[in-house]
Every structure is written in structure tokens, then in C-alpha cells.
Amino acid sequence: MSQNYQGPPQQGNYPQGPQPQGVPFPQGGFVPQGGLAVPVKRKSKKTAVIAGVLALALLVGGGFLAWSLLRGAAPAAAKGIPSNALAVFEVNLNPSAGDKLAVKELAAKFPFLKDEANGAGDDYKKALWSVLAKADKSAPDYESEVKPWLGDSLAIAALPGKNSDRSGLSSYVFSVQVTNKDSAKAFADKHFKDRKIVFVDDLMVIASDEDSDISESSLKNNITSVESYKADMGKLGDGFLATAWISSDLFKQVNNDSGGTGTADLLESRFAMGLKVQDGAIALRTITWQKDEVKDRGENVKDLAGSMPADWLGSLTFSLSPSLVNKMWENINSLPASSQRQLKDLGISSADDLNALVGTQFSVAFTGDSNAFRAGFKVRTKDPEKHKSIVEKITRTGSLKDARTTVEGDTVTTTFGTDIGAFSNPGEKLSANGDHEKLTKGIDNPQASAWINVPQVLKAVDKGSGNGLPTQLKENLEPISGIGMVAGQIDDHYFDSWTRVGTR
């Protein structure tokens, strides 16, 4: 993972995923926040709607749940994507019977998807279209216009802008498997009059620009022949309901368009993502490649994460490598003199002090509501007394008058507004919570772990908001049992992470 990754670039239409920005993961990286949607030139409302439906990128209120209806394990449609693609999203519209059943059962738990899941019967493609067509009533009719030609695979890719006055992802390509070329051509002639379209074998390739170089000869060197794409997707593995690949060139181009504010680590990173429905949960796996080798790794945080209270709102646990902490200290040295003086007043005047503060493992948990917010920290550190001294200075300078700190061995525990004993030894720990264990699996040696107790969060929001949550929103959140995230390092260049949304 990127060591200084601050979230995906904010240029263009980049919807954020469920994970909040600024949450550190191993080696200073972050789990990507959702997929990157490709900005397109607005030709007409109708064209935009059709393109969105075909790309499976539009979902009314669906967000990450939309991906639970997709699959892209085999790179069939990707064979129609040029090799210079900056990002590729692929879906398989005809998954296995077992996958279809899992998707249908999960969709039936959410009111905004239940009717479409039941109404489509066993027609998976129709179910997809029914959900997505909610975005606009003028969307083409599935039975008469789409079903006669739509095949089993679809991909969309962002391409580099060709001219200096066209910034960002100004070009894109759709690649769709078709079962009937005549029907597909008739559909394209009707709805994509201002696009360049070619047919290659059983693929219909649609370009955003009429002057785009898409032809049978040009597409022979496609994205599936690119070594970095093959390596990253190989690490990701098979069996996903949707896959996506994002190249480092995408970040470089967006960085250039935004004035060059991106970090070097991010600009040399690539991402491969896959999503599946597994054990009643939506599971997103992200494989991250970074150019610089990372030899030292954080520690296994499974035990510390499992010691957090199970009935609190949520928790975050991570372990930073010594090299990353030292790099953080280098960045601190570049701060203004006034900021450095403030840190020295708190007892942070060297890399050793910073290491003592963040420790070898760091965990924080939250509880309460908007009327009484409470938190607890557990830090395993090689210098617990130094850590305790810094924390006490920090609490004295702020408004955290009810802070309590204790030291037991190499672990320093600090609480704000809650009983320190109840936090240190809760009645039920996360390690004994079945939902937490199920939703934070997948990494043998996790260096980061996070947990959101969704039912408890809903109770806290209801209690603190006065009138409570809107009924429709609450009904669609209540089926969620929790959200778990876990991450770890695979080798010197690759990092692995899973984010799971569980259901009751």
C-alpha cells in the first residue's frame, strides 16, 4: 500500500466508498474508498443514462450494494479494451447458479432491492436492468431492446486524453459481449449515434470519440496482454462478482491536471479490486502494488483488535512499521518552527518519542452518542512510561479533563469519559463476537483491523438526533450487522485488504 496515501484524487466524478478518509492502514496506506467512476462528456441525458446502465455504474441510493449484483472473474469483455487503458472495470452478467442465489438472497434483505430481486425471477440480467433503470424512466426496454443481444460480459475503461486542452479522463471505451450482432447494431444505431462503434469477434466496442483508434487490429494488443494488469489481477484471484483495475498512470494524469499535488507513493501505486457475496456478506478485496520495496512490516494486531469491547460503536487497530514512523518524523521536521515547538512542549522531540507514542500496536474504540461521546485507547509500546507522559501532557492542554491512563506491562490504556476498568476488561470482547470474526477474516497476518457495529451506531444516531433517522434510510440500514476491515502485507511490493458488510 502507498505509505502516504491520502485517499483517491478528488478531480472528476470519484464517489467515495464506505471507508472514511484518513484511516491509516499498514505502512501508512489506506483501503481505497470505493471505485473510481469515469467522467464522460455529456452528450444528452438519454445517452448518459444508457451508458450508465450498460456500465452498471448508476444505482439509485445503492452505492456499494450495486456491486453485489455483478461479477467479472473471466476477462472476456476486457479483450476489447485497448492496452493504454488507465482503469478497467469488468462484470460478468451470467454468474453461476450459486452466485445468483447468493445475490438474490442478499438483495431480498434490503427493501430498495427486494422488489426487483423478486420480480425478475431467475433472469439475472433483467434483475440488474430493473434496479439500474430506476435512475430514469426513459431507459430502453429490457425485453424488446436489450435482451435480444446482451451477452455475458461487459467492461468499461478510462483512456488518456489525446489533446493538451482536454484534461483528465476525457476518453472512455465500453466493451460488451453480444449474442446477436444485428440486434446489437440496431440498438447502437438508435442510442449511440454520436459514438464510434466496431465489432470484434463477439464484442461490441463503443468509444466516446468518433476519432478514437478502435479497430480489430488495434485491439489485438489489449489490456489483457499488459504485464502489470495480468500480475495484479493474478494476485487478486478469481470468483468475484466484479473486478476493477486502476493503473498508476491514472493517478499521474489526474495529478498533472490538478497541479501536481499528489504524493510520490500514490503516483507509483496500482490497485486491483474484486467483490463477491460470501456467507451473507458483501466482501470487497483490494490488492495494492507500490513501487518501493517495504522490507519491515507492522505486527500482527489480531489479538489487540479482539480485546476491544464488542458492544461499543466501533474500533480501529493498526501497527506501523519502524521505517514508516521514521518517515513520519522526517515529515514533522519539515513543519513550521511553531508547530515543532508545540510538539516539543508535549515531549515529542525525536523519532524515539514518536515511536513511543504510536507504539508497536495502536487501538482505539468509541462509544456513546452525540450527547456523550466516549473513547478508549490501548497502545503497546517499547517505552510505556514515555507514552504515558506524552498522553498526560496532551490531555492537560485540552478539554479532556476526565482522561485516565494506566500502564500494565508494555500496554498503556487511556480512556476519556468512561470507566477504564470496563474498557480494559469488557464483559464481551470482539474476539468472542461472531459477526466481527466473520467480517474480519481473510488475512493471516493482519497489520490493520477496523470494525463498525452498525446496530449500535443506528441506536446512537437515533438517540442523539431527536426525530431519529428517516424511515426509508433506517429500513435499508437495519439489515446490516456490521462492517469489518482487515489489511496486511503480502510481499515487498503487494498489500492485501478485505472490507466486508455483513447482514443479519
C-alpha positions as CSV (number, residue, x, y, z in Angstrom):
1,M,0.0,0.0,0.0
2,S,1.0,3.5,-0.5
3,Q,2.8,4.9,2.5
4,N,1.4,8.3,2.4
5,Y,-1.9,7.7,0.5
6,Q,-4.5,10.4,1.4
7,G,-7.4,8.9,-0.5
8,P,-8.1,8.9,-4.2
9,P,-7.7,12.2,-6.2
10,Q,-10.7,14.5,-5.9
11,Q,-10.8,15.6,-9.5
12,G,-13.7,14.4,-11.6
13,N,-16.5,12.2,-10.5
14,Y,-15.0,10.0,-7.9
15,P,-17.6,8.8,-5.4
16,Q,-16.2,7.8,-2.1
17,G,-16.6,4.4,-0.7
18,P,-17.9,3.4,2.7
19,Q,-14.5,3.8,4.4
20,P,-13.8,7.3,5.8
21,Q,-10.7,9.2,4.6
22,G,-7.7,9.5,6.8
23,V,-7.8,6.0,8.4
24,P,-4.2,4.6,8.5
25,F,-3.5,1.1,7.4
26,P,-0.2,-0.9,7.3
27,Q,2.8,1.1,6.1
28,G,0.7,4.2,6.1
29,G,-1.6,3.1,3.3
30,F,-5.4,3.2,3.1
31,V,-8.0,0.9,1.7
32,P,-9.4,2.6,-1.4
33,Q,-12.7,4.3,-0.9
34,G,-15.0,2.8,-3.4
35,G,-14.4,2.6,-7.1
36,L,-13.5,5.3,-9.5
37,A,-16.3,6.3,-11.8
38,V,-15.2,7.5,-15.2
39,P,-16.2,11.1,-16.1
40,V,-17.7,11.3,-19.6
41,K,-18.7,14.2,-21.9
42,R,-22.3,15.0,-21.5
43,K,-23.9,14.5,-24.9
44,S,-27.5,14.1,-23.9
45,K,-29.4,12.9,-20.9
46,K,-30.6,9.8,-22.8
47,T,-27.1,8.8,-23.9
48,A,-25.7,9.3,-20.4
49,V,-28.5,7.1,-18.9
50,I,-27.9,4.3,-21.4
51,A,-24.2,4.4,-20.9
52,G,-24.6,4.3,-17.2
53,V,-26.9,1.4,-17.3
54,L,-24.6,-0.5,-19.6
55,A,-21.6,0.2,-17.4
56,L,-23.6,-0.8,-14.3
57,A,-22.3,2.4,-12.7
58,L,-25.6,4.0,-11.8
59,L,-27.7,2.9,-8.8
60,V,-30.3,4.9,-7.0
61,G,-29.2,5.0,-3.4
62,G,-27.4,1.7,-3.9
63,G,-23.7,2.7,-3.6
64,F,-21.6,-0.3,-2.8
65,L,-24.7,-2.6,-2.8
66,A,-24.8,-2.2,-6.6
67,W,-21.6,-4.1,-6.9
68,S,-23.2,-7.1,-5.2
69,L,-25.2,-7.7,-8.4
70,L,-22.1,-8.1,-10.6
71,R,-19.3,-10.5,-11.4
72,G,-16.2,-10.3,-13.5
73,A,-13.9,-13.2,-12.9
74,A,-13.1,-14.0,-16.5
75,P,-11.6,-11.2,-18.7
76,A,-13.9,-11.8,-21.7
77,A,-15.1,-8.2,-22.4
78,A,-11.6,-6.9,-21.3
79,K,-10.3,-8.2,-24.6
80,G,-12.0,-5.3,-26.2
81,I,-10.1,-2.8,-24.0
82,P,-7.0,-1.0,-25.5
83,S,-3.7,-1.6,-23.8
84,N,-3.3,2.0,-22.9
85,A,-6.3,2.0,-20.5
86,L,-5.8,3.9,-17.3
87,A,-8.6,2.0,-15.4
88,V,-10.7,-1.0,-16.3
89,F,-14.0,-2.2,-14.7
90,E,-15.4,-5.5,-15.7
91,V,-18.5,-7.5,-14.9
92,N,-19.9,-10.9,-15.8
93,L,-23.6,-10.8,-16.4
94,N,-24.1,-14.5,-16.1
95,P,-22.6,-15.8,-12.9
96,S,-23.0,-19.4,-11.6
97,A,-26.3,-20.5,-10.2
98,G,-24.8,-20.5,-6.7
99,D,-23.7,-16.9,-7.0
100,K,-27.0,-15.8,-8.5
101,L,-28.8,-17.4,-5.5
102,A,-26.5,-15.7,-3.0
103,V,-27.0,-12.3,-4.7
104,K,-30.8,-12.8,-4.7
105,E,-30.9,-13.8,-1.1
106,L,-28.8,-10.8,-0.1
107,A,-30.8,-8.3,-2.2
108,A,-34.1,-9.6,-0.7
109,K,-32.9,-8.3,2.7
110,F,-32.9,-4.7,1.6
111,P,-36.3,-3.0,0.8
112,F,-34.9,-0.9,-2.0
113,L,-33.7,-4.1,-3.9
114,K,-36.3,-6.6,-2.7
115,D,-39.0,-5.9,-5.3
116,E,-36.6,-6.0,-8.2
117,A,-34.9,-9.2,-7.0
118,N,-38.3,-11.0,-6.7
119,G,-39.8,-9.5,-9.8
120,A,-37.0,-10.6,-12.2
121,G,-37.4,-14.3,-11.2
122,D,-34.4,-16.3,-12.4
123,D,-33.4,-13.7,-15.1
124,Y,-30.2,-12.2,-13.6
125,K,-29.7,-9.7,-16.3
126,K,-33.3,-8.5,-16.1
127,A,-32.8,-8.0,-12.3
128,L,-29.8,-5.8,-12.9
129,W,-31.5,-3.8,-15.5
130,S,-34.6,-3.3,-13.3
131,V,-32.6,-1.9,-10.5
132,L,-30.5,0.4,-12.7
133,A,-33.4,1.5,-14.8
134,K,-34.9,3.2,-11.7
135,A,-32.5,6.0,-12.4
136,D,-34.5,7.1,-15.4
137,K,-37.9,6.1,-16.8
138,S,-36.7,6.7,-20.3
139,A,-34.2,3.9,-20.2
140,P,-34.6,1.4,-23.1
141,D,-37.0,-1.5,-22.5
142,Y,-35.1,-4.6,-21.5
143,E,-37.3,-7.3,-23.1
144,S,-37.6,-5.7,-26.5
145,E,-34.3,-3.8,-26.9
146,V,-31.7,-5.3,-24.7
147,K,-32.3,-8.9,-24.1
148,P,-32.1,-9.9,-27.8
149,W,-28.4,-9.1,-27.9
150,L,-26.8,-8.6,-24.5
151,G,-24.1,-11.2,-23.8
152,D,-22.5,-12.4,-20.6
153,S,-19.6,-9.9,-20.1
154,L,-19.1,-6.1,-20.0
155,A,-16.2,-3.9,-19.4
156,I,-15.5,-0.1,-19.4
157,A,-12.2,1.6,-19.4
158,A,-10.9,5.1,-19.0
159,L,-8.3,6.2,-21.6
160,P,-5.8,9.1,-21.6
161,G,-6.8,12.4,-23.1
162,K,-5.3,12.9,-26.5
163,N,-5.1,16.7,-26.6
164,S,-3.4,19.2,-24.3
165,D,-6.7,21.1,-23.9
166,R,-8.6,18.0,-22.8
167,S,-7.6,17.1,-19.2
168,G,-8.4,14.1,-17.1
169,L,-10.3,11.0,-18.2
170,S,-11.7,12.6,-21.3
171,S,-12.0,9.4,-23.3
172,Y,-13.6,6.0,-22.5
173,V,-14.4,2.7,-24.1
174,F,-17.2,0.2,-23.5
175,S,-16.7,-3.4,-24.5
176,V,-19.8,-5.6,-24.4
177,Q,-20.3,-9.3,-25.4
178,V,-23.2,-9.7,-27.7
179,T,-25.2,-12.7,-28.8
180,N,-26.7,-11.2,-31.9
181,K,-24.6,-8.6,-33.8
182,D,-27.6,-7.4,-35.9
183,S,-29.7,-6.7,-32.9
184,A,-26.8,-5.1,-31.1
185,K,-26.0,-2.9,-34.1
186,A,-29.6,-1.8,-34.4
187,F,-29.6,-0.8,-30.7
188,A,-26.3,1.1,-31.1
189,D,-27.5,2.9,-34.2
190,K,-30.5,4.1,-32.3
191,H,-29.0,5.0,-29.0
192,F,-25.3,5.7,-29.7
193,K,-25.4,7.8,-32.9
194,D,-22.6,10.1,-31.8
195,R,-20.2,7.3,-30.8
196,K,-17.7,5.2,-32.8
197,I,-18.6,1.5,-32.7
198,V,-16.8,-1.5,-34.0
199,F,-17.5,-5.3,-33.7
200,V,-14.6,-7.6,-33.0
201,D,-15.5,-11.3,-32.8
202,D,-18.4,-11.4,-30.3
203,L,-17.6,-8.0,-28.8
204,M,-19.3,-4.6,-29.5
205,V,-16.8,-1.9,-28.7
206,I,-18.1,1.6,-28.2
207,A,-15.8,4.6,-28.0
208,S,-16.6,8.1,-26.6
209,D,-14.9,9.8,-29.5
210,E,-15.5,9.2,-33.2
211,D,-11.8,9.6,-33.9
212,S,-10.8,7.0,-31.3
213,D,-8.4,4.3,-32.6
214,I,-10.5,1.3,-32.1
215,S,-10.3,-1.4,-34.7
216,E,-9.7,-5.1,-34.9
217,S,-6.0,-4.6,-35.5
218,S,-5.6,-2.0,-32.7
219,L,-7.4,-4.1,-30.2
220,K,-5.2,-7.2,-30.7
221,N,-2.8,-5.6,-28.2
222,N,-5.4,-5.2,-25.5
223,I,-5.3,-4.8,-21.7
224,T,-5.2,-8.5,-21.0
225,S,-1.7,-8.5,-22.6
226,V,-0.3,-5.8,-20.2
227,E,2.1,-7.4,-17.7
228,S,1.1,-5.2,-14.8
229,Y,-2.6,-5.9,-15.3
230,K,-2.0,-9.6,-15.5
231,A,0.2,-9.6,-12.4
232,D,-2.2,-7.6,-10.3
233,M,-5.3,-9.5,-11.4
234,G,-3.4,-12.7,-10.7
235,K,-2.8,-11.6,-7.1
236,L,-6.5,-10.7,-6.8
237,G,-7.6,-14.2,-7.9
238,D,-10.9,-15.5,-9.3
239,G,-14.5,-15.9,-8.2
240,F,-15.5,-12.3,-7.8
241,L,-18.8,-10.7,-8.8
242,A,-17.0,-7.6,-10.1
243,T,-13.4,-6.6,-10.8
244,A,-11.6,-3.4,-11.3
245,W,-8.0,-2.4,-12.1
246,I,-6.5,1.1,-11.6
247,S,-3.1,1.9,-13.0
248,S,-0.5,4.3,-11.7
249,D,-0.8,6.2,-14.9
250,L,-4.3,7.3,-13.9
251,F,-3.1,8.9,-10.7
252,K,-0.2,10.6,-12.7
253,Q,-2.6,12.1,-15.2
254,V,-5.1,13.3,-12.6
255,N,-2.2,14.7,-10.6
256,N,-0.9,16.6,-13.6
257,D,-4.4,18.0,-14.2
258,S,-4.7,19.1,-10.6
259,G,-1.4,20.9,-10.5
260,G,0.9,18.2,-9.2
261,T,-0.2,17.8,-5.5
262,G,-0.1,14.0,-5.3
263,T,2.4,12.1,-3.2
264,A,5.2,10.1,-4.9
265,D,3.9,6.9,-3.2
266,L,0.4,7.3,-4.7
267,L,1.7,8.1,-8.1
268,E,3.6,4.8,-8.2
269,S,0.7,2.6,-7.0
270,R,-1.7,0.3,-8.7
271,F,-4.9,-1.3,-7.4
272,A,-6.9,-4.4,-8.3
273,M,-10.3,-4.9,-6.7
274,G,-12.9,-7.7,-6.6
275,L,-16.2,-8.0,-5.0
276,K,-18.3,-11.1,-4.1
277,V,-21.2,-12.1,-1.9
278,Q,-19.9,-14.6,0.6
279,D,-21.6,-16.0,3.7
280,G,-24.3,-13.4,3.5
281,A,-21.8,-10.6,3.4
282,I,-20.7,-8.2,0.6
283,A,-16.9,-8.7,0.5
284,L,-14.5,-6.3,-1.3
285,R,-10.9,-7.4,-1.7
286,T,-8.2,-4.8,-2.7
287,I,-4.7,-5.7,-3.9
288,T,-2.3,-2.8,-3.8
289,W,1.1,-2.6,-5.5
290,Q,3.6,0.0,-4.8
291,K,6.9,0.6,-6.5
292,D,9.2,1.0,-3.4
293,E,10.0,-2.2,-1.6
294,V,8.8,-2.4,2.1
295,K,11.1,-4.8,3.9
296,D,9.9,-4.2,7.5
297,R,6.3,-4.8,8.5
298,G,4.0,-4.0,11.3
299,E,3.0,-6.6,13.9
300,N,0.0,-8.9,13.9
301,V,-2.8,-6.9,15.5
302,K,-5.5,-9.7,15.7
303,D,-5.2,-10.2,19.5
304,L,-5.3,-6.5,20.3
305,A,-8.2,-5.9,18.0
306,G,-10.1,-8.8,19.6
307,S,-9.6,-7.2,23.0
308,M,-11.8,-4.2,22.2
309,P,-15.4,-4.0,23.7
310,A,-18.0,-5.8,21.5
311,D,-20.9,-3.5,22.4
312,W,-19.2,-0.2,21.5
313,L,-19.8,1.7,18.3
314,G,-16.5,0.5,16.6
315,S,-12.8,0.3,16.8
316,L,-9.6,0.7,14.7
317,T,-6.3,-1.2,15.3
318,F,-3.1,-0.9,13.4
319,S,0.6,-1.5,13.6
320,L,3.1,0.8,11.8
321,S,6.5,-0.4,10.7
322,P,9.5,1.4,12.2
323,S,10.5,2.7,8.8
324,L,7.2,4.4,8.4
325,V,7.3,6.0,11.8
326,N,10.8,7.3,11.0
327,K,9.4,8.7,7.7
328,M,6.6,10.4,9.7
329,W,9.3,12.0,11.8
330,E,11.1,13.3,8.7
331,N,7.8,15.0,7.7
332,I,7.4,16.5,11.1
333,N,10.9,18.0,10.8
334,S,9.6,19.9,7.7
335,L,6.8,21.6,9.7
336,P,6.9,25.2,10.7
337,A,9.1,26.1,13.7
338,S,6.0,27.0,15.8
339,S,4.5,23.5,15.2
340,Q,7.7,21.8,16.1
341,R,7.9,23.9,19.4
342,Q,4.4,22.7,20.3
343,L,5.3,19.1,19.8
344,K,8.4,19.6,21.9
345,D,6.3,21.0,24.7
346,L,4.4,17.8,24.6
347,G,7.6,15.8,24.9
348,I,7.9,14.8,21.2
349,S,11.3,15.9,20.1
350,S,12.8,12.8,18.4
351,A,11.8,9.8,16.3
352,D,12.1,7.7,19.5
353,D,9.5,9.9,21.2
354,L,7.2,9.4,18.2
355,N,7.8,5.6,18.3
356,A,6.9,5.6,21.9
357,L,3.6,7.5,21.2
358,V,2.3,5.4,18.3
359,G,3.8,2.2,19.8
360,T,4.2,-1.1,18.0
361,Q,0.4,-1.6,18.1
362,F,-2.3,1.1,18.5
363,S,-6.0,0.6,19.1
364,V,-8.9,3.0,19.7
365,A,-12.6,2.3,20.3
366,F,-15.6,4.7,20.5
367,T,-18.9,4.6,22.2
368,G,-21.7,6.9,23.4
369,D,-23.8,9.3,21.2
370,S,-23.8,12.9,20.2
371,N,-24.7,13.9,23.8
372,A,-21.9,11.9,25.5
373,F,-19.1,10.7,23.3
374,R,-16.5,8.4,24.9
375,A,-13.3,6.8,23.7
376,G,-10.6,4.4,24.9
377,F,-7.1,3.7,23.6
378,K,-4.7,0.7,24.1
379,V,-1.1,1.1,22.9
380,R,1.6,-1.5,23.1
381,T,4.9,0.4,23.1
382,K,8.6,-0.3,24.0
383,D,8.6,2.8,26.2
384,P,5.3,2.8,28.1
385,E,6.3,5.5,30.6
386,K,7.3,7.9,27.8
387,H,4.0,7.2,26.1
388,K,2.1,7.9,29.4
389,S,4.0,11.1,29.9
390,I,3.2,12.4,26.4
391,V,-0.5,11.5,26.7
392,E,-0.8,13.2,30.1
393,K,0.7,16.4,28.7
394,I,-1.7,16.2,25.7
395,T,-4.8,15.8,27.9
396,R,-3.7,18.7,30.2
397,T,-3.5,21.1,27.3
398,G,-7.0,20.3,26.0
399,S,-10.5,20.0,27.4
400,L,-10.2,16.3,28.2
401,K,-10.3,16.7,31.9
402,D,-11.7,13.2,32.6
403,A,-8.9,11.3,31.0
404,R,-7.5,8.3,32.8
405,T,-4.3,6.5,32.0
406,T,-2.8,3.2,33.4
407,V,0.3,1.1,32.5
408,E,0.3,-2.6,32.6
409,G,3.5,-4.2,31.2
410,D,4.1,-2.9,27.7
411,T,0.5,-1.7,27.3
412,V,-0.8,1.8,28.1
413,T,-4.6,2.2,28.4
414,T,-6.2,5.6,28.2
415,T,-9.9,6.4,28.4
416,F,-12.0,9.6,28.1
417,G,-15.4,9.8,29.7
418,T,-15.7,6.1,30.6
419,D,-14.6,3.6,33.2
420,I,-11.1,2.5,32.5
421,G,-11.6,-0.9,34.0
422,A,-14.7,-1.6,31.9
423,F,-12.7,-0.7,28.8
424,S,-9.6,-2.7,29.7
425,N,-11.7,-5.9,30.6
426,P,-15.1,-5.6,28.9
427,G,-17.8,-8.1,29.5
428,E,-17.7,-9.2,25.9
429,K,-14.7,-8.8,23.7
430,L,-14.7,-8.6,19.9
431,S,-12.8,-11.9,19.8
432,A,-16.0,-13.6,21.1
433,N,-18.3,-11.8,18.7
434,G,-19.3,-14.0,15.8
435,D,-20.1,-11.1,13.4
436,H,-16.7,-9.5,14.0
437,E,-14.8,-12.7,13.5
438,K,-16.6,-13.5,10.3
439,L,-16.2,-10.0,8.8
440,T,-12.5,-9.5,9.7
441,K,-11.2,-12.8,8.2
442,G,-9.0,-13.3,5.1
443,I,-5.6,-12.0,6.3
444,D,-3.2,-14.4,8.0
445,N,-1.0,-11.7,9.5
446,P,-3.2,-8.5,9.7
447,Q,-1.4,-5.3,10.4
448,A,-4.7,-3.3,10.5
449,S,-8.2,-4.1,11.5
450,A,-11.4,-2.0,11.8
451,W,-14.9,-2.7,13.0
452,I,-18.2,-0.7,12.8
453,N,-21.0,-2.0,15.0
454,V,-23.9,-0.8,12.7
455,P,-26.8,-1.7,15.0
456,Q,-25.1,0.2,17.9
457,V,-24.4,3.1,15.5
458,L,-28.1,3.3,14.5
459,K,-29.2,3.3,18.1
460,A,-26.7,6.1,18.9
461,V,-27.8,8.2,15.9
462,D,-31.5,7.6,16.8
463,K,-30.9,8.7,20.4
464,G,-28.9,11.8,19.5
465,S,-30.9,13.0,16.5
466,G,-34.1,13.7,18.3
467,N,-36.5,12.7,15.5
468,G,-34.4,9.7,14.5
469,L,-33.3,8.6,11.1
470,P,-35.6,8.9,8.1
471,T,-37.8,5.7,7.9
472,Q,-36.6,4.6,4.5
473,L,-32.9,5.0,5.3
474,K,-33.3,3.2,8.6
475,E,-35.1,0.3,6.9
476,N,-32.3,-0.2,4.4
477,L,-29.6,0.1,7.1
478,E,-31.1,-2.2,9.7
479,P,-30.3,-5.5,7.8
480,I,-26.6,-4.7,8.2
481,S,-25.0,-6.5,11.1
482,G,-21.6,-4.8,10.9
483,I,-18.7,-3.7,8.7
484,G,-15.3,-5.2,9.1
485,M,-12.0,-4.2,7.5
486,V,-8.6,-6.0,7.7
487,A,-5.3,-5.5,5.9
488,G,-1.9,-7.0,5.7
489,Q,1.3,-7.1,3.6
490,I,1.7,-10.0,1.1
491,D,5.3,-9.3,0.0
492,D,7.8,-6.4,-0.5
493,H,5.5,-4.8,-3.1
494,Y,2.0,-6.1,-2.6
495,F,-0.6,-5.4,0.2
496,D,-3.9,-7.2,0.7
497,S,-7.1,-5.9,2.3
498,W,-10.7,-7.0,2.8
499,T,-13.8,-4.9,3.6
500,R,-16.9,-6.8,4.4
501,V,-20.5,-5.6,5.0
502,G,-22.4,-8.3,6.9
503,T,-26.2,-8.9,7.0
504,R,-28.5,-10.3,9.6
